[in-house]
Amino acid sequence: MTLLLNERETDEGLLVSVCDADVLGETFENGDVSLTVDAAFYDGEAADAEAVVASLARCRVANIVGTRAVELALDHGFVAEENVLDIGETRHAQLLWL
């Protein structure tokens, strides 16, 4: 499965968005929570796991959507399972380095 990676430099540091390619443009809901994987924010370069891990290691903030993308972040210790949201048929996590 392809991952999409987008990096943006901000005044606060590197902002990374990563998602599973198959969730781009989709909207997921769970009760009052709704998440749209907006192409304007999440669309980026196709990336392998190594590139995503390297990007997450350098970022200040990251938004991660999709089962594979979130599992990759979990496997490499960037996020903890208790901080992952299951929204409809996908998963979402945010990362903020203080």
Secondary structure, 3 states (H helix, E strand, C coil): CCEEEEEEEECCEEEEEEEEHHHCCCEEEECCEEEECCHHHHCCEEECHHHHHHHHHHCCEEEEECHHHHHHHHHCCCCCHHHCEEECCEEEEEEECC
